[in-house]
Amino acid sequence: MKKISILGCGWLGFPLAKALLENNFSVNGSTTSTEKLLSLENAGIFPFLIELGEASINGNVSEFLERSQVLIIDIPPKLRGTVTENFVAKIKNLIPFIEKSGIKKVLFVSSTSVYSDGCELVTEETIVNPDTESGIQLVACEKLLQNNSHFETTVVRFGGLIGEDRNPIRFLAGRTNIENPNAPINLIHQEDCIGIILKIIESNCWGETFNAVAPFHPSREDYYTQKAKEYNLEPPIFATSKPSFGKTILSDKLGIVLNYQFIKDTL
């Protein structure tokens, strides 16, 4: 039975681990919360308490990676608000452990924030030019992993993550003066995030970079106004005094290379 290690069993990593189990993989899963260890174990996941730091790593990383064929890195950088971190340093600390483990395949969960909003239509061939600290550090981490000769890395750049329990309208409802009403949305449903990762592993598709955004790009104003109605929430009010700007992320490569068909092609 093939073993996969998932570094970061959070909102996406936990259901991904359960999907891998259903597909007859053995799964090691990490968390930074002692309270979550039992939940992982009860789900059939081998639980590990691991926290990457900028100077060191807490937890038994060597055992976590041992005898795994694939490592999935799904730990988003914490760069919002007043708390910031050196995410690149964390990944640098992890790489020697990957090299020593003998793992040959790595999947890195990245973000479309690596592209600037100055772009219009964005493909994997678009030059990355991030305009946020998160995007800057993700690009650096992508390069660190993909340039390493000890293993092959596939990067998946997800758009905004949504799911049955998660939609930005819950934070936007009732707000006023929201900018960029005519900018397109670039979102992806949790089910497709999992489906795409499973397809990459099933297809043994390594050394690639994929954009992963649903082929559904209404304007922010149209989409969130409609979602407010569906959720019975107060609609947000958008500002129209300034011109809108934003990128449209294209994920055509998923269909061409992986023959992937979106489960949630409208959101």
N, C-alpha and C positions, 0 to 999 in steps of 0.2 A: 504493500500500500504506500503510495507516494505521500510524503509529509510536507506540509507547508507551514511556515511560521508567519504569523501576522503581527507586526509591531504596531500596536494601537487598535485594540478592540473596542472602539467607541461607536458612534452613531452609524457609521458605515462598516467598520471592521467587524463588529459583533455579528450582524446578520450575514455578512460575507462569510464569516467563519462557519456559520450554521449551514449556509448554502454549499460550501465546500464539503462539509461532512455528509450532506445529502448526496453529493457526487462521489462518495467513497474515498475522500482524502482524509488523512489524519492531520489534525491541526493543533499547533502550538499557538496560543494567543497571549498577548501581553496587555497589561493594564497598569496604571499608576495608582489605582485605588484598591486597598485591601478589601473593601466591602464588595468589590466586584469579582473577586477571585472565585467565590462559591458559585456565582451565576455562570461563569465560564465553565467551571467544572461540571455543574449540573447539565449544561448544554452538550457535554461530551468533548469539550475543548481542554487541552492540557494547559493549565493556567500558570502564568509567570508574572511576578511583580517586578516591572522594569521601568526605570525612568532615565531617559537620556539627559545628561547635564552638559553644560558648556565646558567643564573641566574633566568630568568623569561620568561613569554610568553606574547607577545603583541597580543591583539585581544580577542574576546569573545569566548573562547574555550568551555565554558559551553553550550552556545547556539548552537554552532557548533555541539556538540555531542548530544544535547538533542533529545530524542525520536528516536535515531538511533539504529538499531539492530546490525549493523556491522560498524567497523572502519577499513579503509584501510590506512596504513601509507606508503606513497610513497615519502619520502624526503631523497635523497641520502646525505651522509656525504660530507662536503666540505673539502677535505683533500689533494687537489693537489696544487702544486705550493707553493707560499709563504704564502698563507692564509690557516690556519688550524683552526679546532674547536674541542671542546669536544662534540662529537655527543652523547655520552652516557649520559652526563649531560642533554642534551636536551630531550632525551627520559625519563629520570628520572623525569624531570619536568612535562612531559605529563601524566605519569601514574596515579597520584592522580586524575586528571580530568576524566580519563577513568573509574576509580573505582567509583567515585561519580556519573557518568552519568548513570550507570546501564547497559552499553554496555557489552554484554557477549561474543562477537565474534570479534576477531582482526585478520587482515591479514597484515603481515609485509613484505614489499618488501626488500629483502636482495640481496646478490650477491655471485657468485661462488668464489669471492676473499677470502672467508673464508677458502678455501683449498689452501695449498701451491703448488707451481709448482713442488715440489719434488715428488708428487704423479703421478701415471701413469693413472690407471683407477679409476675414482672417482664416488662413489654412496653416497646416504644419510647416509650410515653406515660408511663411511670413517671418521676418526677422523679429526676434523677441526684443522688446524695448520697454521693460516694465516701468510704470510711474508710481509704484508703491513699494514700500520697504519689504513687504511680504513677497511681492513679485520678484524683486531683486535677489532676495535670498533663495527663493525657489529655483531661479535660473542657475545660480551658483551651485546648488545641490544637484540639480539635474546634470550639470557638466561634470561634477565630481564623480558621480555614479556612472555615467555613460562613458567617461574617459578611462575608467578603471579596467585594466586588462585581465583581472582575475575573475571577472564575472560579466555577464551580459545584462544590461538594464533596459527595460521598456518603461517609458514615461507615459502616464495617462494624465492629460490636463483636463480636469473636470470643470464645467461651468458651475453656476450656483446650485447647490445641492438642495433638493426638495424631496418630500415624502409625505405619506399620509398624515404624519404628525408634525410636519415642518413645511411652512411656506412663509416667505417674507411678508405677506400681507398682514400677518399677525403683529408685525412690528410697525408696519406702515399705516395701519388702520387709524383713521382720525387725524393723522398728521397733516400739516399744511405746508405750503411753499416748498414742495419737493421738486428738485431740479430734474432736468432731462426727461420730460414727459414723452418725447418722441423717440427716445433711444430704444433700440431693440432689446428684448430680454434674451439671456443666454443661460438657460437653466437645464438641469437634468434630474430625472427621478432616481431615487435610490435603487429601484428595481433594475434600471438600465445600468447604473454604476456596477452593480453586482454582475449583471449579465455580460457586460463588456470585459470585466476582469476574468470571469470564467472562460469566456471565448478566447482571450489571449493565452491563458494557460492550456486550454484544450488544443489550440492551434499551434502551441509551442512557438509563439511569435515573440522573439526577443530582439533587442537592439533597435527597437522602433520608438516612435513618438506619435501619440494619437491625441487629437482634440476630441473631447467627449461632451457634446451639448446636443440636446434634442433639436431636431429640425423644425423648430417652432419659434418664430421671432416676432410676435406682435409688439407693439410699442408698450413701454412701461405703463403709460396711462391707461391704455385699453385693457391690458392684462390685469393690472391690480384693481382697477375699477370693477371688472367682472368678478374677480376673486372675492372682493369685498361683498358683493351680492350673494355669491355662493356660500360664503361663511357667515352671512348675516351680520357683517361688521360695518362700522361707519367707513365710507369710502375715503381714501386719501385725496387731498387737493394738491394738484401739481401747479408749479409756477410756469408761466408761459412767457415771461418777460425776457428771458435769455434764450438763445438758440440751443437746441439739444445736440449732444454729441455722444457717440458710442459705437462700439464695434459689433459686427455680426460674426460669430464664430461658426465656421463650417466644419462638419464632422464627416464629410464624404469618404474620407480615407478608411473609416471603420467598415463601411460597406464594401469598398474596393478590396481591401487587404484581408479583412476578417469575415466578409460576407455577413456582417452583423446587421440585424433588423431591429430597430427600436421597439421596445415593448410599449413605452409611453411616448408616442411621437407627437402628441399634443398634451398640454399640461393645464 
